[in-house]
Amino acid sequence: MSYAAAVDHLYALGHELHPAEPSAPRRKFDLAHMRVLAQALAEPQRAFPSILIAGTNGKGSTAATLASILTAAGLRTALYTSPHLMRVNERIQIDGQPISDDDFARLYFRIDDTAQRLVREDALPHHPSFFEVLTALGFLYFAEQKIDIAVLEVGMGGRLDATNIVEPILSIITDISLDHQEYLGHTIAEIAREKAGILRAGGTLITLPQHPEANQAIGEAAATLDLRAINAALFIPPTTAPSASEGLVPNRYTLTLDNEPLEVDSPLTGHHQQRNLALAIAAAVELREKGYTIPNRAIEEGIRRTQWPGRLELLATTPRILLDVAHNPAGAWTLRAAIAHLPEDRPRTLIFSCLRDKSLTEMAQILFPLFDRSNYRPYDNIILCPVNNPRAATLEALTEAARALDVPAHAAPDIAAALDQARDLTPPNGLIIATGSVYLIGDIRSLALTKA
């Protein structure tokens, strides 16, 4: 079967948060089902050591940075992330290279055949979900390719996430905020307890001080497991100055590691990335304690070579386009902080969209007033459009959010039209800023790079 057939079949499964059929019941998360599937596939996740990374924001950046460090150290390193920006293969990588189309198709249909057999035998109540299948596919590919170590980004939550069938040698928890409340809980403490489900008795936790409720919930979970807890705050630098050229805060600074200078030069911009870098560095140092050879030069090189597009990514188009996958209020605040470093007199156009199960009203309150041309930004514009996803917020809901704030906004029927309109409205020396959903950023990036 072809790659195209595999991808079509995969998407026909529907998403955990939005069933393929509108009348279908919402999928209940149950790790036992993932264990049944893995057992039928000969437990591929046991063929390699894994690092699990959970959190609300920053887990992908942390995972990408850590994987790049391990690759630079000479380890055959797998990286599993979600969601993807442009192609589903991006989720499954080894040493920075996505899985090939042929390998994807071959392994996909092997899993599908196994899943159908398990359903026929009543070993599973239904076919595994989109994310469960992709997770199993990643595990199979990594085992087959005989990797040295895997860096796994948890999809949602932690306790019941499909990735959590591994026995991690490190568990990393990034910053936690309110997101997916319908599934994880309505308070930061409840969400943190779900994230802490990736911890193991006698294992190792790496995290940073954050919201007091999250600190307490993580601490309580850790206290019952007799684990080693590592605070990565040692690797957070002093404040750095913004770049004079673009206004985005670069992450170039010097730390001390093993009584030697460690030169950090990350392509990931923004002060918030310093926390993610600290977690990745702390994980590399801890892996040294576990016998892995990871010299300082590998940490430096890995950080410098990290590739993680769509996170305060500036495209060299005319006008320039700033992409950021700020998909929740915490991410919107981070983007707002980055925007504050941009030149005040630079015309800007915001392209915004999000999913309907996100905090549209709150994200609009955080971002829209910064582009209010009726107030103090006469050359700015806001363009709203729906994303191509079953969970997309409608154009009516998006425009109502702007209307409720009395902020003028344009409406576009789709993402391509929004980008064309933004280019018409924004002068060559201006800046287009796209944010609100990973699905928006993926499509904008693809269109922008095609037309660049």
N, C-alpha and C positions, 0 to 999 in steps of 0.2 A: 504494500500500500504506500501511497505517496505522502510526502510531507504535508502538502496542501490538504489531503484527506484527513491526516492526523489532526491538524489544527482545526479544521472544520468540525471534526468529531468531538474534539476537546471542548470547543466553545458551545457545542450543542448540549453538553452536560449541564450548563448553567453554573452560576456562582453560588457559593454557600449563602451569601447575603441576599441573593435574588434568584429564586428558582427559574429554570428555563421556561416552565409553564406557569402562567399567572395564578392558576388555581392550585398549584402544587403546594403542599405544606412546607413551611420553612425547615431547612435541614437542622437537625439537632446535632451538636458537636459531641462526638463520642470517640475517644482515643482508642477504644477497644476495636473499632472497625479498622482503623489504620494498622493496628497490630496484626489483625487477621490478614490483611492484604500483604503486609511485609513478610509475615511468616510464609505465605504461599509463594513469595518471590525469593525465598531462602535468606531472609533477614539481611539484605544488602547493607543496611545502616550499621551493622556490626563489623564491617570489613575495614573501617577506618576510624580514627579518633575525630571527635567533633567538638566544636565550640558553638554554643547556642547564644544568640543575642536577642533579647526581648526589650520592649519599651514602646513608647508612643511616638516619639520623635528622635531622630538621630541614629536609629539602629542600622539603617542601610548604609549611611556614611561611615559608621564605625566598622561595619562588616567589610565594606569595600576597602577601607584603609588597612585594616588588619590583614585581609587576604593579600593585599599588595605587598605588605611587609614580609609576610611568610614566603611569598613567591620570590621576593628579592633575596631572602635568606637561602634560597635553593631548594625549598620544599615544594613538592608537587601539590598545589593548593586548590581546593575546590571552593567555590563561592555559590551559595544558593540565596537568592533574594526575591522579593516580590513587592509590588507588582512590577511589570516591565514598562518601559517607555514606548518602544517602537516594535519590537519583535519578542515573542514569547521565549525564544532561545536565550535572551539576555539573562533570564532567571537562573540558568544552569551554566556555570563557567568553570574552567580549569585554567589556572595561570592567566587569567584575563581573557581567555578565548571562549566564546559561547559554544555550546554543543552544536554540532553540525546538523543540518536538516535531515540527512540520512539516518544518523544515530537517533535523532529525536523521533522520527517516524517509526523506526524499527522497535525502539523500546516502548513507545506509546502503545502500539498494537499488541505487544507482548503483555503489557499491563492490562489492556482492555480485555484481551482474551481470558486472562487470569481472573479479572473481576467478574466477567460474565459467568464463568464457571462457578465462582464462589456464590454468586446470587442463585444460580440454578440449584446448587447443593444446599441452599439455605444457610450457608456460613456467613453471608452478609445479607442484611435486609434490603439493600438497594445498591446500585452501582456507586462506587466511590465518587466523591465530588471533584470538581475542577482542581482545587488546591491539593487534595489528597493524591490525585493521579500525578500531578506535577511533582509533588514531593517524592513520591515513590519513584518516578522517572529519574529525578535527580540522584536519589540514593543508588539506583541501579547503575546509572552512568558512572558515578564516582567509584563504586566498587569495581566495575568492569575496567576502569582506567587506572586502577591501582594507585590512587592518590595517597599522599602522605598525611593529609589533614584536611578537614572540611570546616568552613566558616558558614554557619547557617543562620539566616535571619528568620526569626519567628514571624509567621504571617499576621496573626491577630491574637492578642492575649498571651497565652503561654501554656497554662495548665492543660488545656484541651487542644492545643494546636497540633497539627499533623507532624510537625518537626520534632515534637517532644517525645517521640518514641526512642530517640537516641539517648545514650548515657554520656553526657558532655564532660569533657575534662576541664572546661571552664564554662561558667554561666555569667553572661554580662547583661546588666540591666541599665538601659539608657534612661533619659528623662521621661517621666510619666506625666501625662495630663489627661483631660477629659476627651475621650474619643470612643466611638463604638459603645456608647453607654447602654444601648439596648441589649447588648450581648455580654458586656464585661462588668457592668455595675454603674451606678449613678454617682459615685463619689470616687475621688482619687484613691482613697484607701482600698475600696473594693477592687478597682482596676489594678492597683499595685499588687494585691493578693493574687490576682489571676496571673500577672506577669511573673510573680515569684514562684509560680508552678514549675519553672524551668530549673529551680534549685534542686540539688541532690544531697542526701545525707553524706557527710564526709567530703563533700565536693569543694569547689572554689567559686566564690562570688566576687565579681569586680563591678563596682558601681561608683557613683559620686553622690555627695549630699545634694538633696533637691527639696521638693515640697515636703514640709513636715509630715503630712499624712502618708506620703509615699515612703519616706524614711522609716516611719514607725512600722508600717505594714511589712516592708521588706525586712526590717530588723527583727520583727516578731517571727516571721517565717524562718529566717536564718538561725535564730536562737534555738529552734527545735531540731535543727539538722546537724549540729556540731560541725559546721563547715568553716573553711578558711575565708574570711572576708577581707577584701583589699579595697582601699580607698584610692581612687586614681587622681585625687586632687593634687598630689605631688607633681603631676605633669601638666598642670594648667599654668600658663605663663602670665607674666604681667600684661597689662593692657597694651595693645599695639595701635599704632596710628593708621588712619585710613590712607589709601593710595591717592596721590594727588591727581593721577590721570583719570581714573574712573569713579572714584569715590567709594568703591567696595573695599571692605576691610580685608587685607591679605593676611594670611597666617604664616608669617615668617618670623621666627624667634629662636632663641637659643635656650636649651635646657641643659641640665647636668645629669648625666647617667654614668654610673660606675666611675665617678671622678673625672669624666671626660665631657667635653661639650657635645651636645646633640643638636645639630642644626635642623630645625623644622622648617620646611618650605612646602606647604601644601597648596595644591590647586583649588582646594575647597575654601571658598571665601566666607567671611562672616564670623563674628565673635563666637557664635553658638557652636561653630565647628571645633573650637578649641576644647570643648568638653568631649566631643566625639574622638578627637585626636588623642586626648589624655587617656580615654578608655582603651583605645587601640594600643597605645604605647605600654600601658600598664599590663595589658594582656600579653604582649610580646615579652615583657620582662618576666612575667609569671611563667611563661612557657620555657624560658631559660632555666628556671628553677626545676622544671619538669624534665630537663635533659635536652631540650631543643637548642641547636646552635643558631642564635640570632644576634649577630654582632651589631654594634651601633650603626655601622655603615649601611647595613641592611634595613634598619628602621628608617634611616634618613632617605635611602633610595626608594623604599616602598612608599613612604609618605609622598615623596616628590612625584612618583609615577601613578598615584591613585587616579582611577577614572570612575567618576560617579556623576554622570550628566544630569541636568535638570535641577540642580541644587545651586541656586544663585549662579547659574551658568550664563555668561555673557557671550552671545553669538556675534561674530564680526560681520554683520549684515548692515545695510543702509536703509533706514535707521537701525541702530543696534537693538537687539532683543535680549532682554533679561528674563530667563526662565527660572521659576522656582515652584516646586511641588508643595506649596503651603496648603495642606488639605484640611486643616483644623485650626481653631483659634490660636493655639500655641505657635503653630507654624506661621500664621498671619502676623502675630506679634514679632516673630523673628524677622520676617520680611520687612515689616514696618521699620524695625531698627536699622536694617540695611539701607532702606530707602532714605533714611535720615542722613546718611553720609553722602548722598548724591548731590551734585550742584543744584542750588535752589532755583537757578534761572533756566534750567534745562527743561524743555517741553516734554511731557510724558503722557503716554496713553496706556491705560490699564485694560487688558483683556482678562475677563474673569468668568469662571464657571465652576460649578461644584456638583457633587452628588446630593440627592435630596435627603439622605440620611446624615448629612453633615450639618454643622451649625451655621447655616447660611446667614441668618440674621446677625450673629455675633461677628462672623468674618467680615460681613459688609460694614458693620460699625467700626471695625478696626481699620479697614483699608479704604473704603470709598471716600471718606472725607479728605483724604490726602490728594485726591484727584478732582476736587470740586471746582469746576471752571466758573461756576456762578459766584464763587466766594473769592479766594485769593490765588487761584491757579487758572488764570484766563486762557492759557494755552494747553491745558490738560484735557483729557477725554477719558471716558469709561465706555468700554464696549462689552456687552453681555451676550453670551451665546450658550446654547445647550451642548453638552458633550455627547459623543456617540456611545451611550451606555444605558442599559435598562434602568439603572438607578439614578439617572441624571435628573437634576433639578430642572423643571420646565423653564422656558424663557419667561413665562408669566411670573413665576415665583422669583426669578432673578430680578426682573424689572420692578416687581413690587418691593423688593428689599431696598432698591435704590430710591424708589418713590417714597418709602417710609422715612428715609433720611433726608428727603428733599434735595437729593443730589442728582443732577442731570446725567443721563446715561443713554447711549445708543444701543439698539438691539440688532443682532445679526442672526440669521436663521441657522447658521452652522459655523464651525471653526474656520473653515477656509474663507468664508465671507468675512468673518471677524478680522482675520489677519489682513485681508485685502483692504478693509475699511481702516484698520489701524495704520497701514502704510500710507493711505491717502491723507489721513488726518495728522500724521506725525511728520514734522520737518526732518531733513536728513541729519541734523545735529541733535535730534530728539532721541527719546528712548521709549521703546515698547516694552511693557512689563506684563508677562503672562503668568497667571497663578490661579490657585483654587482647587485644582484636581490633577492628579498624575495623568489622567486620560487627556485632559486639555494640553498639558505640557508635551506629552508624547506626540500628539498630532501637530501641534504648532512647531515642534522641533523638526519633524519630518518635512512639513511644508516649507519651513524656512530654509532648511539645508538643501532642499530640492531646487528652490528658486534663487538660492544665493549666487 
